[in-house]
Amino acid sequence: MSVMDASAVNIALPHISDSLGFTPTTIAWVVDAYLVGFAGFMLLAGRATDIVGRRRLFIAGVVVFTLFSLACAASTEPWQLVVSRLFQGLGAALVTPAALALITDIFPEGPNRNKAIGIFSGMAGVAAPVGLVLGGLLTTAAWQWIFLINLPIGLFVLAASLRLLPATPGGARERLDIFGAVAATGGLILLILATVRGSAQGWTSALTIAEYAAAAVLIVAFVVRQRRAAAPLLPTALFDRRNVVVGNVIFTLVGTVLISTFFVITLFLQQVRNFDSLSAALIYLPVPLAMLIGTQVAPRVLRFGPHNALAAGLLIQAAALAAWATLLSDERSIVVAFVVPASVWAFGLGMSIVSSFVVCTMGIDDPIAGAAAGLATTTYQAGGALGLAVLAAVADSRTRAVAGDLSPADALVSGYSAALWCALGATLLGAVLTRFIVSRPA
């Protein structure tokens, strides 16, 4: 639900803009507000699961997400939808690390946990392309349905959670580090905000520089606080494990490639190939299927070492992105220019997501499992938000540079190809970093 909602909205933006009266510069807030709430509060939510309890936070997140999905659908003014999207993102931030921590509680480390994480991350990975497909189908009826569809799902998940999820007591003797929580959340929100708005308001504008400076101050304050706090938001034990540190750096790159690539190819289908939302959704169908296959293959490959499984997934992505960037065209067959390279890339992406989750939580003890899950999901989502802004800026810059020499369609293709080459670089960097992961935690 949480990941699918982030992507489903993209394909409905023109309809939302026409219906509520957004301007071309403010419509991006429908996406950005959700990303800010989702990624900005994830770190805080992760540590809260250890203190309050996984089941309680999960249920609270489902309630918040579902209620504000209804508020999104009921919005009649732009500001109402933006505020509702922010709180919807907060609900998603509560759910995601709690869900992953529950899995580490229920399944001891080993093959069964890897299979469970494979299912979990498979749903998380497949949700993005499925969201695009579902968004295209629902938007043909009304854009409100991309939010209303969450209501029956949310009620079902809530009922099942109350009945099936094990009670998990919180750490009664521990207290949440309020100063660290404010600094981390504020720093992440400002960092994401500055990046997602940098292209529109100017990377060297006074406002962008001020937002980055304020984010840096808060993040430095958070790091200093973590070294001195009696109960830090990120327990220092996490950073004593090489797998956690290196794994989260790689997971940031995986998130960057996932979100930015889906953004680029969605624009390619609609702006270059001129497919309507429904046709674009149908062309996407092989992508989530390929990703699902990748997530289910990953647990079998993990027996050869999580670092090797992650490297394999990243290298498959790299090969597909290289072919994709080369074959992208406004005239070439859509099967060659999109379906085949997209499917191979999605397969490798599915493997990478599962392997990254395993690496980032490998060998983590129960008392800090929530913090580890929160850190992993934070880096994943923050990488997506930051990477989207950077690669979108790369595509736009390249398009503008060649606009005078090429047709409008060819200029767009050139820009999107440049973004795909950058995504390729991120996957290759991640593959190199897997060499620093030990096959089992020390």
Secondary structure as the mmCIF struct_conf table of DSSP 4:
data_model
#
loop_
_struct_conf.conf_type_id
_struct_conf.id
_struct_conf.beg_label_comp_id
_struct_conf.beg_label_asym_id
_struct_conf.beg_label_seq_id
_struct_conf.end_label_comp_id
_struct_conf.end_label_asym_id
_struct_conf.end_label_seq_id
HELX_RH_AL_P HELX_RH_AL_P1 SER A 2 LEU A 20
TURN_TY1_P TURN_TY1_P1 GLY A 21 GLY A 21
TURN_TY1_P TURN_TY1_P2 PRO A 24 ALA A 28
HELX_RH_AL_P HELX_RH_AL_P2 TRP A 29 GLY A 40
TURN_TY1_P TURN_TY1_P3 PHE A 41 PHE A 41
HELX_RH_AL_P HELX_RH_AL_P3 MET A 42 VAL A 52
HELX_RH_AL_P HELX_RH_AL_P4 ARG A 54 ALA A 73
TURN_TY1_P TURN_TY1_P4 ALA A 74 ALA A 74
BEND BEND1 GLU A 77 GLU A 77
HELX_RH_AL_P HELX_RH_AL_P5 PRO A 78 ILE A 106
BEND BEND2 PHE A 107 PHE A 107
TURN_TY1_P TURN_TY1_P5 GLU A 109 GLY A 110
HELX_RH_AL_P HELX_RH_AL_P6 PRO A 111 THR A 139
TURN_TY1_P TURN_TY1_P6 THR A 140 ALA A 141
TURN_TY1_P TURN_TY1_P7 TRP A 143 GLN A 144
HELX_RH_AL_P HELX_RH_AL_P7 TRP A 145 LEU A 148
TURN_TY1_P TURN_TY1_P8 ILE A 149 ILE A 149
HELX_RH_AL_P HELX_RH_AL_P8 ASN A 150 LEU A 164
BEND BEND3 LEU A 165 LEU A 165
HELX_LH_PP_P HELX_LH_PP_P1 PRO A 166 ALA A 167
TURN_TY1_P TURN_TY1_P9 ALA A 172 ARG A 173
HELX_RH_AL_P HELX_RH_AL_P9 ILE A 178 GLN A 201
TURN_TY1_P TURN_TY1_P10 TRP A 203 THR A 204
BEND BEND4 SER A 205 SER A 205
HELX_RH_AL_P HELX_RH_AL_P10 ALA A 206 ARG A 228
BEND BEND5 ALA A 230 ALA A 231
BEND BEND6 LEU A 233 LEU A 234
HELX_RH_3T_P HELX_RH_3T_P1 THR A 236 ASP A 240
HELX_RH_AL_P HELX_RH_AL_P11 ARG A 242 LEU A 267
HELX_RH_PI_P HELX_RH_PI_P1 PHE A 268 VAL A 272
BEND BEND7 ARG A 273 ARG A 273
HELX_RH_AL_P HELX_RH_AL_P12 SER A 277 ILE A 283
TURN_TY1_P TURN_TY1_P11 TYR A 284 LEU A 285
HELX_RH_AL_P HELX_RH_AL_P13 PRO A 286 VAL A 301
HELX_RH_3T_P HELX_RH_3T_P2 LEU A 302 PHE A 304
HELX_RH_AL_P HELX_RH_AL_P14 PRO A 306 LEU A 327
BEND BEND8 ASP A 330 ARG A 332
HELX_RH_AL_P HELX_RH_AL_P15 ILE A 334 ILE A 334
HELX_RH_PI_P HELX_RH_PI_P2 VAL A 335 VAL A 339
HELX_RH_AL_P HELX_RH_AL_P16 VAL A 340 THR A 361
TURN_TY1_P TURN_TY1_P12 MET A 362 GLY A 363
HELX_RH_3T_P HELX_RH_3T_P3 ASP A 366 ILE A 368
HELX_RH_AL_P HELX_RH_AL_P17 ALA A 369 VAL A 402
TURN_TY1_P TURN_TY1_P13 ALA A 403 ASP A 405
BEND BEND9 LEU A 406 LEU A 406
HELX_RH_AL_P HELX_RH_AL_P18 PRO A 408 LEU A 433
HELX_RH_3T_P HELX_RH_3T_P4 THR A 434 PHE A 436
BEND BEND10 ILE A 437 ILE A 437
BEND BEND11 SER A 439 ARG A 440
#
